[in-house]
Structure formats: structure tokens, C-alpha cells
Amino acid sequence: MNNYKLYIQYDGHKYNGWQKQGNTDSTIQGILEDTISKYLSVFDSQSIPIELNGSGRTDAGVHADGQVANFKTNIEISTDDFLTNINDNLPKDIRVFGIEKVDITFHARLSATGKFYSYYIDNGDVASVFKKNYNLRVEAPLNLDAMRMAASFLEGEHNFISFCAKTDLKKTTVRTIYDIKITSNNGLVRICYHGNGFLYNMVRILTGTLIEIGLGKMSPGYIIEILAQKDRGLAGPTVSGNALFLDKVEY
């Protein structure tokens, strides 16, 4: 049995997220599994359709520049031929830009040690014509210093249940955020999150909360209270997914 690691990019606008679902064919995982399985069946008509393990389940509309996945097959793959064929048969907004054979124990999600996400906010004086599809527009000026102070309270190991849209009582909601960087360039604000893992909608809720603080609707120190109370109702809104990118997965 061979284990292959894939590096994937996609524009999530048209898709219902990464995870395959029974009620729609419009998921990244589903499209990739179908395309790869058809490719492998050329070499072995009896080959079993592959199961693709993603590093994480990006939400509907969310994009990825560095998603990682893996699958196992008894077929020995020519990596150059694989990339050419797969990309020729994928939609143009999904690309596999790398493949490598890895140890049989490698699992894209379970082996991951960290992830980087970026959220982009258009906070310029005039809304950009070209950024609207991949940035969240915020009209009022943001206090970035207040947002950075609030972000510092989020760093470290915490129970982030207040920043999760739904929870599985069987799984822990404790995560570690190693770093949050907030930068601005000509009105384009970028919030970069680096952590060991993120809960459902966590980055989007964290961003919504930081924006509320940047607008003066919450004080930076209120983050401490939100974490302590473990109450989703205290945190900010879940912002749209169109401005969120999975940048990189660490192993």
C-alpha cells in the first residue's frame, strides 16, 4: 500500500466547503476524490475509490493556498503524470500543485502540528473594486492597536468554546494559538493566525470579535471575560468566509 500527500489550492466561492456531503456534489473533497479515483481506475479497473483525508474542514466559501491531504492506494503513481492528468480534469478553481509519497503512517489531519490562516479586511477610505470578492469591507476606521492588544490575550492555550459555532461534547475545545499578527498596507488589513488547531468557525468568530474591538464596541480586555465565561453569546459575530484563507499546514 502506498500513501500519497497532496498540496492543494482552491477558490472556495462556488463550493460548500471541504468536507464531502451526502446532499451536494459541490465540495472540494468530493470533487478531488472522484477525479483521483477515475484516474487510478485507468491503471486498475478493480481499484477501490480512494478516501481523501484533509488537514481540516474549511467552511463554505473559504479558500486555501496550502491545503494538505493524503490518500492510500495499491497503485504506484508517476507524480508528473498524476499532476498533469488530475489538473486537466479538475475545475479551474481547484489545483493540485504537489504530490509526494510519504510514510504509510502519515495522516494529513492527525499528523498536523500547526496551521496558518489569514483573514483580509478592506478598511481603506474608498472600497476597492477588485478586493470585494476576497476581502471583508469595513467602512469605519479600525483601531489596530486595540485589536493587537486584544489579540495578545488570545495567544496561548485556552478553552475557546466561546469562539466556536457548534461543539461536540466528546471533543475538547482547548486549543493553543501561538501567534496573531495584524498588519495594514494601504487600507488592507491582514490578520494572521498561527495555532495548533481551530474549532468550527473559530477563526471567523475571533475575527468578528477583533473587528468589534477595532470599532470600539468592546474593550480589548473584554477578551479575558469572554474566555472565562465560556459563552458564545459574548463573542462577536461570525464574519463571512470569502475573506478567509488557509495558508499553510505544519508537520
C-alpha positions as CSV (number, residue, x, y, z in Angstrom):
1,M,0.0,0.0,0.0
2,N,1.3,3.5,-0.9
3,N,0.5,6.7,0.9
4,Y,0.5,10.0,-1.1
5,K,0.5,13.5,0.3
6,L,-1.1,16.3,-1.8
7,Y,-0.7,20.0,-1.8
8,I,-3.9,21.8,-2.9
9,Q,-5.1,25.3,-3.7
10,Y,-8.7,26.2,-4.2
11,D,-11.1,29.2,-4.6
12,G,-13.9,28.3,-2.3
13,H,-16.5,30.7,-3.6
14,K,-18.6,28.1,-5.5
15,Y,-18.2,25.3,-3.1
16,N,-19.9,24.1,0.1
17,G,-16.7,23.7,2.0
18,W,-14.1,21.0,2.0
19,Q,-16.0,18.1,3.6
20,K,-17.9,15.7,1.4
21,Q,-21.6,15.8,2.0
22,G,-24.5,13.5,1.0
23,N,-26.8,16.3,-0.2
24,T,-24.4,18.0,-2.6
25,D,-21.7,17.2,-5.1
26,S,-20.2,20.7,-4.7
27,T,-17.4,20.0,-2.1
28,I,-13.7,20.1,-2.6
29,Q,-13.1,16.7,-1.1
30,G,-15.9,15.1,-3.1
31,I,-14.6,16.5,-6.4
32,L,-11.0,15.5,-5.7
33,E,-11.9,12.0,-4.6
34,D,-14.0,11.5,-7.7
35,T,-11.3,12.8,-10.1
36,I,-8.4,10.9,-8.5
37,S,-10.4,7.6,-8.3
38,K,-11.2,7.9,-12.1
39,Y,-7.5,8.4,-12.8
40,L,-6.5,5.4,-10.8
41,S,-9.2,3.2,-12.4
42,V,-7.3,3.5,-15.7
43,F,-4.4,1.5,-14.3
44,D,-6.6,-1.0,-12.4
45,S,-10.3,-1.3,-13.2
46,Q,-10.8,-3.1,-9.9
47,S,-9.2,-0.3,-7.8
48,I,-11.3,0.9,-4.8
49,P,-12.3,4.6,-4.9
50,I,-9.9,6.5,-2.7
51,E,-10.7,8.2,0.6
52,L,-9.0,11.6,0.9
53,N,-8.0,12.8,4.3
54,G,-7.8,16.6,4.5
55,S,-5.8,18.6,7.1
56,G,-9.0,20.4,8.1
57,R,-12.6,21.1,7.0
58,T,-12.7,24.6,5.6
59,D,-16.1,26.2,5.6
60,A,-18.3,27.0,2.6
61,G,-16.7,29.9,0.7
62,V,-13.3,29.7,2.4
63,H,-10.2,29.4,0.2
64,A,-6.9,27.5,0.6
65,D,-3.5,28.3,-0.7
66,G,-1.8,25.5,1.2
67,Q,-4.4,22.7,2.0
68,V,-2.8,19.3,2.6
69,A,-4.5,15.9,2.1
70,N,-3.5,12.3,1.8
71,F,-4.8,9.1,0.3
72,K,-3.7,5.4,0.1
73,T,-3.7,3.2,-2.9
74,N,-2.0,0.0,-4.0
75,I,-1.1,1.7,-7.3
76,E,2.4,3.1,-7.8
77,I,1.9,6.7,-9.1
78,S,4.0,8.6,-11.6
79,T,3.8,12.0,-9.9
80,D,4.4,14.1,-13.0
81,D,1.7,12.2,-15.0
82,F,-0.6,12.4,-12.0
83,L,-0.4,16.2,-11.6
84,T,-0.9,16.8,-15.4
85,N,-3.9,14.5,-15.6
86,I,-5.6,15.5,-12.4
87,N,-5.3,19.2,-13.1
88,D,-6.6,18.7,-16.6
89,N,-9.7,17.1,-15.2
90,L,-10.4,19.4,-12.2
91,P,-12.4,22.6,-12.3
92,K,-10.1,25.6,-12.9
93,D,-10.6,26.9,-9.3
94,I,-9.2,23.7,-7.8
95,R,-5.5,22.8,-8.4
96,V,-3.2,20.1,-7.0
97,F,0.3,21.7,-7.1
98,G,2.3,19.0,-5.5
99,I,2.3,15.3,-4.7
100,E,4.8,13.1,-2.8
101,K,4.9,9.6,-1.5
102,V,5.1,9.6,2.3
103,D,5.3,7.1,5.2
104,I,2.2,4.8,5.5
105,T,1.5,6.3,8.9
106,F,1.2,9.9,7.7
107,H,-2.3,11.4,8.1
108,A,-3.0,14.9,6.8
109,R,-5.1,15.9,9.9
110,L,-3.8,13.7,12.7
111,S,-0.1,14.4,11.8
112,A,-0.5,18.1,11.6
113,T,1.2,20.2,14.4
114,G,0.1,23.7,13.3
115,K,-2.0,25.8,10.8
116,F,-1.8,29.3,9.5
117,Y,-4.9,31.2,8.4
118,S,-5.2,34.7,7.1
119,Y,-8.3,37.0,7.1
120,Y,-8.3,40.1,4.9
121,I,-10.3,43.3,5.6
122,D,-10.7,46.2,3.2
123,N,-10.6,49.2,5.5
124,G,-9.4,51.9,3.1
125,D,-11.1,55.2,2.7
126,V,-12.8,54.0,-0.5
127,A,-13.9,50.5,-1.1
128,S,-11.7,48.6,-3.6
129,V,-13.4,47.5,-6.7
130,F,-11.1,44.5,-7.0
131,K,-10.9,43.3,-3.4
132,K,-14.6,42.8,-2.7
133,N,-14.7,39.1,-3.6
134,Y,-11.8,38.2,-1.3
135,N,-11.9,40.8,1.4
136,L,-14.4,41.9,4.1
137,R,-15.3,45.5,3.7
138,V,-15.4,47.5,6.9
139,E,-16.3,51.2,6.4
140,A,-15.4,52.8,9.7
141,P,-11.6,53.1,10.6
142,L,-10.3,50.2,12.8
143,N,-8.2,50.8,15.8
144,L,-5.5,48.4,15.1
145,D,-3.6,49.0,18.3
146,A,-6.7,48.0,20.3
147,M,-7.1,44.9,18.1
148,R,-3.5,43.9,18.7
149,M,-3.8,44.3,22.4
150,A,-6.9,42.1,22.3
151,A,-5.1,39.5,20.2
152,S,-2.4,39.2,22.8
153,F,-5.0,37.9,25.3
154,L,-6.0,35.2,22.8
155,E,-2.5,33.9,22.4
156,G,-1.6,30.8,24.4
157,E,-3.6,27.7,25.5
158,H,-7.3,28.4,26.2
159,N,-10.7,26.9,26.1
160,F,-12.1,28.6,23.0
161,I,-15.6,27.3,23.4
162,S,-16.8,31.0,23.3
163,F,-15.4,31.2,19.8
164,C,-17.0,28.0,18.4
165,A,-20.2,27.9,16.4
166,K,-21.1,24.4,17.5
167,T,-19.4,21.9,19.8
168,D,-19.0,18.2,20.0
169,L,-19.2,17.2,23.7
170,K,-16.9,14.3,23.0
171,K,-14.1,16.6,21.8
172,T,-12.0,19.1,23.7
173,T,-12.4,22.8,22.9
174,V,-9.0,23.6,24.2
175,R,-6.6,25.0,21.6
176,T,-3.3,26.8,21.5
177,I,-2.8,30.0,19.5
178,Y,0.9,30.6,19.0
179,D,0.7,34.0,17.4
180,I,-1.7,36.5,15.9
181,K,-0.3,39.2,13.7
182,I,-2.3,42.2,12.5
183,T,-0.8,44.3,9.7
184,S,-2.1,47.0,7.4
185,N,-1.0,48.1,4.0
186,N,-2.8,50.9,2.2
187,G,-6.1,50.1,4.0
188,L,-5.8,46.3,3.5
189,V,-5.8,44.8,7.0
190,R,-4.5,41.2,7.3
191,I,-5.0,39.1,10.5
192,C,-2.7,36.1,10.5
193,Y,-3.5,33.3,12.9
194,H,-1.0,30.5,13.8
195,G,-2.2,27.8,16.1
196,N,-2.2,24.1,16.7
197,G,-5.7,23.7,15.5
198,F,-9.0,25.6,15.2
199,L,-12.6,24.8,16.1
200,Y,-15.6,25.1,13.8
201,N,-15.9,28.8,12.6
202,M,-13.3,29.7,15.3
203,V,-11.2,32.0,13.0
204,R,-14.2,33.8,11.7
205,I,-15.6,34.4,15.2
206,L,-12.2,35.5,16.5
207,T,-12.0,38.0,13.6
208,G,-15.6,39.2,14.2
209,T,-14.7,39.9,17.8
210,L,-11.4,41.7,16.9
211,I,-13.3,43.9,14.5
212,E,-15.9,44.8,17.2
213,I,-12.9,45.8,19.4
214,G,-11.4,47.8,16.5
215,L,-14.7,49.6,16.1
216,G,-14.8,50.5,19.8
217,K,-17.8,48.3,20.6
218,M,-15.8,46.2,23.0
219,S,-12.7,46.9,25.1
220,P,-9.5,44.8,24.4
221,G,-9.6,43.4,28.0
222,Y,-13.1,42.0,27.4
223,I,-11.4,39.1,25.6
224,I,-10.4,37.8,29.1
225,E,-14.1,37.8,30.2
226,I,-15.3,36.1,27.0
227,L,-12.7,33.3,27.5
228,A,-13.6,32.9,31.2
229,Q,-17.4,32.8,30.8
230,K,-17.3,30.1,28.0
231,D,-20.3,31.7,26.4
232,R,-20.6,32.0,22.6
233,G,-23.1,34.9,23.1
234,L,-20.4,37.2,24.5
235,A,-18.1,37.0,21.5
236,G,-18.5,38.9,18.2
237,P,-20.3,37.8,15.0
238,T,-19.2,35.1,12.6
239,V,-17.8,37.1,9.7
240,S,-18.1,35.9,6.1
241,G,-15.9,33.1,4.8
242,N,-15.0,34.7,1.5
243,A,-12.0,36.6,3.0
244,L,-10.5,33.7,4.9
245,F,-7.6,31.6,3.5
246,L,-5.8,28.5,4.8
247,D,-2.2,29.5,4.1
248,K,-0.1,26.6,5.4
249,V,-0.2,23.4,7.4
250,E,2.8,22.4,9.6
251,Y,4.0,18.8,10.2
